[in-house]
Amino acid sequence: MDPVTRLARVLTKLPGIGEKTATRLAFHILGAPEEYARDLAQAVLDVKEKVRFCSVCLNITEQEPCAICRDASRSDEVLCVVEEPNDLQVVEKTGEFKGKYHVLHGVISPLDGIGPEEIRIAELLERLKDGRVKEVILATNPVVEGDATALYLSERIKPFGIRVTRIARGIPVGGDLEFTDGATLVNALRGRQGL
């Protein structure tokens, strides 16, 4: 197999990359300067060799513990639980959350054979034992699996005497009511706040 075809075949293994896109990327890399290809290859190797999970929050990091867990200016009393490291990055980009995190690395999904034991719930519960955390914000995605995971976590966390909250759901900023689906509108009505 020639190198371009081999590269395209490897690229199709990336999520969301079909055969046409992979071929286009392969030819882009072929036409790029050699330094670009070396930088790309080195970046892939660096991710595999240097990045690991933080022993505290299970986010991705090069340092142990991660920068967020080491940051003394962040509150130890509020913990935001997310599904994946990329979800943590989205919350961080808002600049609003000043607490710490816990990354589950998945959600409970019985249809996919994923139970509570297959995600990082045990580590979360262990973190809660010292009594420092006063609130856990469940920031799982608003889909069946995310909701099921949030409900399961809520039931497991409440015996610790910790306040459990869920991120709000509703109509996006700039959205029109006429184009909002019924489930989103129901959630927006239920989650309404006083002015």
Secondary structure, DSSP 8 states (H G I E B T S, - for coil): --HHHHHHHHHTTSTT--HHHHHHHHHHHHHS-HHHHHHHHHHHHHHHHH-EE-TTT--EESSSS-HHHH-TTS-SSEEEEESSHHHHHHHHHHS---SEEEE-SS--BGGGTB-GGGTTHHHHHHHHTTS---EEEE---SSHHHHHHHHHHHHHHGGGT-EEEE------TT--GGGS-HHHHHHHHHT----
